[in-house]
Amino acid sequence: MAAVVLISPDTCNKLQTSVFSANSSDVASPYEHNQDTGSPHYAYSKGLYEYDDEDDDTVYTGRSLLYKILLGLFYTVAMLVALYFFMVAVKFIESGFTVALGCDAKGAFTIANNPLAGLVIGLVSTALLHSSSTITSITVTLVATQGLTIRQGVFIVMGANIGTCVTCIMMAFGQVQTRSRFQRAMEAATVHTMFNVWSVFIMFPLEVLFHPLERLSVLMSDAKASGGSFTSPVDAVVKPFSSLLIRVDTQLIMDITSGRKQCTSDVSLLSGGAFEGSSLSDSQIGAIVVVIGFLIFAASLIWFTQMLAKVFLGPTKVLVSRMLAFNGYVNVIAGTIITFVVQSSTVVTCTLTPMAGLGVFTLDQVYPLIVGANLGTCGTALLASLVVGDRQAVAVALAHLWFNVFGIVLFYPVPFTRRPIMSWARSIAYFSASWARVGIVFIFMVYLVIPGVLLGLEQLCTASKTGLRVSGICFIGAWCLCSY
């Protein structure tokens, strides 16, 4: 809880600036650098924000050691509980959209008959479900049942990599009321998006022309395994609670998507929960669950960021920051291992985002962790493919893995190659902190408007030569605008 600070009239005038209409001079410019330490992350301007990161530090001031320990434990437990409900909310959103749109899944995936459509389908569906693991697992199953080709599956997985970033961007808005924190959190969230966008920007045309991911993955997929099962630790913890409200028949959805079963009016995608046997349709139940999920999402987001701010204060913040200050490659490995263990990049990135907002990590420390988390999340699809035991399914999972490996090779070892990712992330964060609606516009543009435009242009291209010319002109214009 923020402490009351006596401030001068001049400072009071600064504080009157709204969160949504801040003067850009009050927000740290992405071009300001810390001259004292030489750190590549920028320094924050004085004045309005000099109280932001200091108010919470007074919580432990003048307290006994026992009091500090007990209070720290309380805040830690409260933070973990908030994180648990955050993941429950994500599960509700995923399950709600799955039930509401499950019968249309086959139609959505069947239009992925060319690279661009596959990319868009993977992006939008993952953004809706807040789960790249679900989309990649469905893709793996469809390839195994001949519902998709390996080549189609590769582009869907590419899109899923971008779509999964939307959750941590939403997490950054938990700190929107403190603009310096919001700016740092948006940096961490959008650097994840920019890494995947730039990876797709480079790898997509290469894959269309030469198919390196497909060829390499097919060559490696001969050594396959079959049988067995796997369960994500996060699902094992979250499902007992989320199943009280809704339980989705995942196998039925897989069968419908692959064409083994038909989705008729008398078929329900529910296999348990409070709505089982209800007179409501699956679409209505899904909509209700999605609304409940977003309400819990908002409440747990605020709760989590507040408790996290109490946990990472003073010595704790310094200790964690020093632990990650040694070598970026160690952080890549750490991010990979942690994500592979919990089988959820969402948990990892959504925890890193508010911690970056609190100043626990710099952007240069967060970047390798997020890159590692991107690599670690490939484990879910790989395990799913091994369970299916189909050579083509293993190839798609390996393509997912190699896409992220090539992304790391392209945009991490050489510092110069990180510049476009870092600069774009800093610019988006800067303008979002100056005017928070920019962040909302960014989400709609990346996850709705641009995919819709791309899909429309793709339809024009396939319809006529005129459409192809229009698409070419639009592409050149967009390229010139971005270059400018």
C-alpha positions in Angstrom: 0.0 0.0 0.0 1.5 3.3 -1.0 2.6 5.6 1.8 1.4 9.2 2.0 4.1 11.7 0.9 4.1 15.4 1.4 4.8 17.1 -1.9 5.3 20.6 -3.1 2.6 22.5 -5.1 4.8 22.1 -8.3 5.0 18.3 -7.8 1.2 18.3 -7.1 0.6 19.9 -10.5 2.6 17.0 -12.1 0.5 14.4 -10.3 -2.7 15.8 -11.8 -1.7 14.4 -15.1 -4.0 11.5 -16.1 -2.7 8.0 -16.7 -4.4 8.0 -20.1 -3.2 11.5 -21.2 0.3 11.8 -19.7 2.7 14.3 -21.2 5.4 12.3 -23.0 8.1 14.3 -21.1 7.0 12.6 -17.9 7.7 9.2 -19.3 11.1 7.8 -19.9 12.1 8.2 -23.5 13.4 5.0 -25.1 16.4 7.0 -26.3 17.6 8.0 -22.8 20.4 5.9 -21.5 21.9 5.6 -18.1 25.1 7.6 -18.3 26.3 6.6 -14.8 26.3 2.8 -15.2 26.5 2.5 -19.0 23.5 0.2 -18.8 21.7 -0.2 -22.1 18.3 0.1 -20.4 17.2 3.7 -20.1 17.0 5.8 -17.0 13.7 7.1 -15.8 13.0 10.8 -15.7 12.8 12.6 -12.3 9.8 14.3 -10.9 6.5 12.5 -11.2 8.0 9.0 -10.9 10.6 9.5 -8.2 8.0 8.3 -5.6 6.7 5.3 -7.6 9.2 2.7 -6.6 10.0 4.0 -3.2 6.6 4.1 -1.5 6.3 0.3 -1.1 9.8 0.1 0.5 8.5 1.6 3.7 6.4 -1.5 4.5 9.4 -3.2 6.3 11.0 0.0 7.6 11.6 -0.1 11.4 10.2 -3.6 11.8 11.7 -6.5 13.7 13.3 -9.4 11.8 10.5 -11.8 12.9 7.8 -9.4 11.7 9.6 -9.0 8.3 9.8 -12.8 7.9 6.2 -13.4 8.7 5.0 -10.5 6.6 7.2 -11.6 3.7 5.7 -15.2 4.0 2.2 -13.8 4.0 2.8 -11.7 0.9 4.5 -14.6 -0.8 1.5 -17.0 -0.1 -0.9 -14.3 -1.2 1.1 -13.8 -4.4 1.0 -17.5 -5.2 -2.7 -17.7 -4.5 -3.3 -14.8 -6.9 -1.1 -16.5 -9.5 -3.1 -19.7 -9.1 -6.4 -17.8 -9.7 -4.8 -16.1 -12.6 -4.1 -19.5 -14.2 -7.6 -20.6 -13.3 -9.0 -17.6 -15.2 -6.8 -18.4 -18.2 -8.1 -22.0 -18.1 -11.7 -20.7 -17.9 -11.1 -18.5 -21.0 -9.5 -21.3 -22.9 -12.3 -23.8 -22.0 -15.0 -21.3 -22.7 -13.8 -20.5 -26.2 -13.1 -24.1 -26.8 -16.7 -25.1 -26.0 -18.2 -22.2 -27.8 -16.1 -22.6 -31.0 -15.2 -26.3 -30.8 -17.6 -27.4 -33.5 -16.1 -24.8 -35.9 -12.5 -25.9 -35.2 -12.4 -28.2 -38.2 -13.6 -25.5 -40.6 -11.1 -23.0 -39.2 -8.1 -25.3 -39.6 -9.2 -26.5 -43.0 -8.9 -23.0 -44.5 -5.2 -23.1 -43.6 -4.6 -24.4 -47.1 -1.7 -21.9 -47.8 1.1 -20.5 -45.7 -0.4 -17.1 -44.9 -3.8 -18.5 -43.9 -2.1 -21.0 -41.7 -0.1 -18.3 -40.0 -3.2 -16.2 -39.3 -5.2 -19.2 -38.0 -2.4 -20.1 -35.6 -2.1 -16.5 -34.4 -5.8 -15.7 -33.9 -6.8 -19.1 -32.4 -3.9 -19.0 -29.9 -4.7 -15.4 -28.9 -8.3 -16.4 -28.3 -7.5 -19.5 -26.3 -4.5 -18.0 -24.5 -2.7 -21.3 -25.0 -0.2 -22.1 -27.6 0.2 -25.5 -26.2 -3.5 -26.3 -27.0 -3.2 -25.1 -30.6 0.1 -26.9 -31.2 -1.2 -30.1 -29.7 -4.4 -29.9 -31.9 -2.1 -29.3 -34.9 0.0 -32.3 -34.0 -3.1 -34.5 -33.8 -4.5 -33.2 -37.1 -1.2 -34.0 -38.9 -1.2 -37.4 -37.3 -4.7 -38.1 -38.6 -4.0 -36.7 -42.1 -6.2 -33.7 -41.4 -3.3 -31.4 -42.2 0.0 -31.8 -44.0 3.3 -31.2 -42.2 3.8 -28.0 -44.3 0.5 -26.6 -43.2 1.2 -27.5 -39.5 4.5 -25.6 -39.6 2.9 -22.3 -40.5 0.1 -22.7 -37.9 2.8 -23.3 -35.2 4.6 -20.1 -36.4 1.4 -18.1 -35.8 0.8 -19.7 -32.5 4.2 -18.4 -31.3 2.9 -14.8 -31.9 -0.5 -15.5 -30.5 0.7 -16.7 -27.1 2.2 -13.3 -26.4 -1.1 -11.6 -25.8 -1.5 -12.8 -22.2 1.6 -11.2 -20.9 0.7 -7.9 -22.6 -2.6 -8.0 -20.8 -0.6 -8.8 -17.6 1.4 -5.5 -18.1 -1.9 -3.5 -17.7 -2.0 -4.6 -14.0 0.6 -1.8 -13.4 -1.0 0.8 -15.6 -1.7 3.2 -12.7 2.1 3.6 -12.0 3.4 4.6 -15.4 7.1 4.0 -14.8 6.3 0.4 -13.8 3.8 0.1 -16.7 6.5 1.2 -19.1 9.0 -1.4 -17.9 6.3 -4.1 -17.8 5.2 -3.3 -21.4 8.8 -3.5 -22.5 9.1 -7.0 -21.1 5.8 -8.0 -22.6 6.3 -6.5 -26.1 9.9 -7.8 -26.4 8.3 -11.3 -26.3 6.0 -10.3 -29.1 8.7 -8.5 -31.2 11.0 -11.5 -30.9 8.4 -13.8 -32.3 7.3 -11.3 -35.0 10.8 -10.8 -36.2 11.4 -14.5 -36.2 8.4 -15.0 -38.4 9.4 -12.1 -40.5 12.7 -13.8 -41.4 11.7 -17.5 -41.3 8.3 -17.3 -43.0 9.5 -16.4 -46.5 12.4 -18.8 -46.1 10.0 -21.6 -45.2 7.7 -20.7 -48.1 10.5 -20.8 -50.6 12.9 -23.5 -49.3 11.1 -25.3 -46.5 14.1 -25.6 -44.2 12.1 -26.3 -41.0 10.0 -29.0 -42.7 13.0 -30.7 -44.3 15.1 -30.7 -41.2 12.2 -31.9 -39.0 11.3 -34.7 -41.3 14.9 -35.9 -41.4 14.9 -36.0 -37.6 11.5 -37.5 -37.0 12.4 -41.1 -37.8 13.3 -41.8 -34.2 9.9 -41.7 -32.7 8.2 -43.1 -29.6 4.6 -44.2 -29.0 2.3 -44.9 -26.1 2.3 -43.3 -22.7 0.9 -40.1 -21.6 1.9 -36.7 -20.1 0.2 -34.1 -17.9 1.3 -30.5 -17.5 2.1 -29.7 -13.9 0.1 -26.5 -14.3 -3.0 -28.4 -15.6 -2.6 -30.9 -12.8 -2.9 -28.1 -10.2 -5.5 -25.9 -12.0 -7.9 -28.6 -13.4 -9.3 -29.8 -10.1 -10.7 -26.3 -9.4 -11.6 -25.3 -13.0 -13.4 -28.6 -13.5 -15.9 -27.7 -10.8 -17.3 -25.1 -13.3 -16.5 -26.6 -16.7 -14.8 -29.7 -18.0 -14.2 -30.0 -21.8 -14.2 -33.3 -23.6 -10.8 -32.8 -25.3 -10.8 -36.2 -27.1 -14.2 -35.4 -28.7 -12.9 -32.1 -29.9 -9.8 -33.9 -31.4 -12.2 -36.4 -33.1 -14.4 -33.6 -34.5 -11.4 -31.6 -35.7 -9.8 -34.6 -37.4 -13.1 -35.6 -39.0 -13.6 -38.9 -37.2 -16.8 -37.6 -35.7 -19.5 -35.1 -36.7 -20.6 -32.2 -34.5 -24.4 -32.3 -34.5 -27.0 -30.5 -32.4 -27.3 -33.3 -29.9 -23.5 -33.5 -29.3 -22.1 -31.7 -26.2 -18.5 -30.9 -25.8 -18.8 -30.9 -22.0 -17.7 -33.9 -20.0 -18.4 -32.5 -16.5 -18.7 -29.4 -14.3 -21.6 -27.2 -13.1 -23.1 -26.8 -16.6 -23.3 -30.5 -17.5 -26.9 -31.4 -18.3 -27.9 -27.7 -18.6 -30.5 -26.7 -21.1 -28.1 -24.0 -22.4 -26.3 -24.6 -25.6 -22.5 -25.1 -25.7 -22.1 -21.6 -27.3 -24.1 -20.0 -24.4 -22.2 -21.9 -21.8 -18.9 -21.0 -23.4 -19.8 -17.3 -23.4 -20.7 -17.4 -19.7 -17.5 -19.1 -18.8 -15.4 -16.7 -20.9 -17.0 -13.7 -19.1 -16.4 -15.4 -15.7 -12.8 -16.0 -16.8 -12.2 -12.4 -17.7 -13.6 -11.2 -14.4 -11.4 -13.5 -12.4 -8.5 -12.5 -14.7 -8.9 -8.8 -14.0 -9.2 -9.3 -10.2 -6.3 -11.8 -9.9 -4.2 -9.6 -12.1 -4.6 -6.6 -9.8 -4.1 -8.8 -6.7 -1.0 -10.5 -8.1 0.8 -7.3 -9.1 0.1 -5.7 -5.7 1.4 -8.8 -3.8 4.4 -9.1 -6.1 5.3 -5.5 -5.3 5.3 -6.3 -1.6 7.4 -9.4 -2.0 10.2 -7.9 -4.2 11.3 -5.0 -2.1 14.7 -3.7 -1.1 17.1 -6.6 -0.5 14.9 -9.2 -2.3 14.9 -7.1 -5.5 18.6 -6.6 -5.4 19.3 -10.3 -4.7 17.1 -11.6 -7.6 18.6 -9.0 -10.0 22.2 -10.0 -9.1 21.3 -13.7 -9.6 20.5 -12.9 -13.2 23.4 -10.5 -13.9 26.1 -13.1 -14.7 25.6 -14.4 -18.2 22.7 -14.1 -20.7 23.2 -17.7 -22.0 22.7 -19.0 -18.5 19.4 -17.1 -18.4 18.3 -18.6 -21.7 19.0 -22.1 -20.3 17.2 -21.2 -17.1 14.1 -19.9 -19.0 14.1 -23.1 -21.1 14.3 -25.5 -18.1 11.7 -23.7 -16.0 9.2 -23.5 -18.8 9.8 -27.2 -19.8 9.2 -28.2 -16.2 6.0 -26.3 -15.7 4.9 -26.9 -19.3 3.6 -23.4 -19.6 5.3 -20.4 -21.1 2.3 -18.3 -20.0 3.1 -18.8 -16.4 6.8 -17.9 -16.9 6.3 -14.8 -19.1 3.3 -13.5 -17.0 5.5 -13.7 -13.9 8.5 -12.0 -15.5 6.4 -9.1 -16.9 5.3 -7.6 -13.6 8.7 -8.3 -12.0 10.3 -6.3 -14.8 7.7 -3.6 -14.1 8.9 -3.5 -10.5 12.5 -3.1 -11.6 13.6 -6.5 -10.4 14.9 -7.3 -13.9 16.3 -5.0 -16.6 15.1 -5.5 -20.2 18.5 -7.1 -21.0 17.9 -9.7 -18.3 14.3 -10.4 -19.2 15.1 -10.9 -22.9 17.1 -14.1 -22.6 14.7 -15.5 -20.1 11.8 -15.0 -22.5 13.8 -16.4 -25.3 14.4 -19.5 -23.2 10.8 -19.7 -22.3 9.9 -19.7 -26.0 12.2 -22.7 -26.5 10.9 -24.5 -23.4 7.3 -24.4 -24.4 8.1 -26.6 -27.4 8.2 -29.5 -25.0 4.4 -29.8 -24.8 4.0 -30.3 -28.5 7.0 -32.6 -28.6 5.6 -34.8 -25.8 2.2 -34.8 -27.4 3.7 -36.0 -30.7 5.6 -38.7 -29.0 2.4 -39.9 -27.3 0.6 -40.0 -30.7 3.6 -41.9 -32.1 3.2 -40.7 -35.6 6.2 -39.7 -37.6 4.5 -36.7 -39.3 3.3 -35.5 -35.9 6.8 -35.7 -34.5 8.0 -33.7 -37.5 5.6 -30.8 -36.8 6.7 -30.7 -33.1 10.3 -30.7 -34.2 9.5 -27.8 -36.6 8.2 -25.9 -33.6 11.4 -26.6 -31.8 13.6 -25.6 -34.7 11.7 -22.4 -35.4 12.5 -21.2 -31.9 16.1 -22.4 -32.1 16.6 -20.5 -35.4 15.0 -17.5 -33.7 17.5 -17.6 -30.9 20.4 -18.0 -33.4 19.2 -15.0 -35.4 18.3 -12.6 -32.6 20.4 -13.3 -29.6 24.2 -14.2 -30.0 25.1 -11.1 -32.0 24.1 -7.9 -29.9 23.5 -5.9 -33.1 20.7 -8.3 -34.2 18.8 -7.6 -30.9 18.5 -3.9 -31.7 15.3 -3.9 -33.8 13.5 -6.1 -31.2 14.7 -4.0 -28.3 14.0 -0.6 -30.0 10.5 -1.6 -31.1 9.6 -2.9 -27.6 10.9 0.3 -26.0 9.1 2.5 -28.4 5.8 0.7 -27.9 6.3 0.8 -24.1 7.2 4.5 -24.2 4.1 5.5 -26.1 1.9 3.1 -24.1 3.1 4.7 -20.9 2.4 8.2 -22.4 -1.0 7.2 -23.5 -2.2 3.8 -22.2 -4.7 3.4 -25.1 -1.7 2.8 -27.4 -1.2 -0.5 -25.6 -4.8 -1.5 -26.3 -4.6 -0.4 -29.9 -1.4 -2.4 -30.2 -3.2 -5.6 -29.0 -6.1 -5.1 -31.5 -3.8 -4.3 -34.4 -1.4 -7.3 -33.9 -4.0 -9.9 -32.9 -7.1 -8.8 -34.9 -6.7 -6.1 -37.5 -3.5 -7.1 -39.2 -4.4 -10.8 -39.3 -7.8 -9.9 -40.8 -6.1 -7.7 -43.4 -3.6 -10.4 -44.3 -6.3 -13.0 -44.6 -8.4 -10.7 -46.8 -5.4 -10.0 -49.0 -4.7 -13.8 -49.2 -8.3 -14.3 -50.5 -7.8 -11.5 -53.0 -4.6 -13.1 -54.2 -6.2 -16.5 -54.8 -9.3 -14.9 -56.4 -7.8 -13.0 -59.3 -4.7 -11.4 -60.7 -6.1 -8.0 -59.8 -6.3 -9.1 -56.2 -2.6 -10.1 -56.5 -1.7 -6.7 -57.8 -3.6 -5.0 -55.0 -2.0 -7.2 -52.4 1.4 -6.4 -53.8 0.8 -2.7 -53.7 -0.5 -2.9 -50.1 2.6 -4.9 -49.1 5.0 -2.4 -50.7 3.2 0.5 -49.1 3.2 -1.2 -45.7 6.9 -1.9 -46.0 7.7 1.7 -47.0 5.7 3.0 -44.0 7.5 0.7 -41.6 10.9 1.7 -43.0 10.0 5.3 -42.7 
